[in-house]
Amino acid sequence: MGFYIYRHCQSLNSWVFKQVAFKIENNRKMTTSQHIKENLEFVRAKMIGASLKRVEEVIAYKTPRLVAVSKTKPVGDVIEAYHNGQRHFGENYIQELAEKSADPKILEKCPDICWHFIGHLQRNKVNKLISVKNLYMVETIDSVKLADAVNSSWMKLEKMEKLKIMVQVNTSGEENKSGVEPSEASQITKHIIENCPGLEMCGLMTIGAYDYDVSLGPNPDFLKLIECHGQISLTLGLQRESLELSMGMSSDYEHAIELGSTNVRIGSTIFGRRATKH
Ligand SMILES: *Cc1c(COP(=O)(O)O)cnc(C)c1O
């Protein structure tokens, strides 16, 4: 009997502990404007710390860019982050991006905002996407056909500058994740550079498996993206520094930066948890 009570108390203890830890963590992530400011400062400090711990091969890479992922969050949160110095924002639904980017308050208060599209892109939505005002980068090109479609739509706009894009790589091999196979990354990159004059090939992006335990060593999905990056640079004769690596989210951005990420996409740590998982 005593043993059972003892066991019970132990698990109760750890339950209480978890609740307290959850509370502390959650409070820090509340979405009031004060917390957005604090959370941005927190993330920026962590990013600098992680940059200082970079592995030797990538020390020369540029300082990573912070993309604040505002999906599901109101326009007021975007303005608040902008007001605190944030310029790059990410959205993963075309409709939501189209609405936010055209919002009169955003247009008025965030003139230099840089939108990143980080969601799955269907070819019939390409025109809608490229008409987004202040679109900075499309991180999720995942087929030659899609690259061609984005290229020809962009060329029709007859802009002076190219559209910045990244190729999304499915490093974790999960069916439900978009992205080209790692073995195809080099070929699609070559295609974009040679046949898509409207596009600027900026780098490789991956999501990777969720909840990887970093204590087991470097995330194999990140290592795979780095391997693709090296291979592409070699076969296409590009400077390694000229191709970016977009990897790392709330749960693993410090780890990703240490390995060489130049673009981290962070949502919940800045804006608080999302009501719906997407
Ligand atoms: C939602 C999302 C993120 C941000 O996720 P958090 O865990 O909230 O930081 C990053 N990248 C992509 C592609 C996303 O869809």
The ligand as an ORCA input file, in Angstrom:
! r2SCAN-3c Opt
* xyz 0 1
  C       3.624     27.715    -38.670
  C       4.930     27.598    -39.338
  C       6.114     28.007    -38.693
  C       6.158     28.562    -37.273
  O       5.842     27.604    -36.335
  P       6.050     27.858    -34.748
  O       6.261     26.514    -34.203
  O       4.821     28.528    -34.264
  O       7.239     28.729    -34.594
  C       7.303     27.886    -39.392
  N       7.342     27.396    -40.649
  C       6.235     27.007    -41.302
  C       6.352     26.484    -42.686
  C       4.993     27.093    -40.670
  O       3.891     26.687    -41.320
*
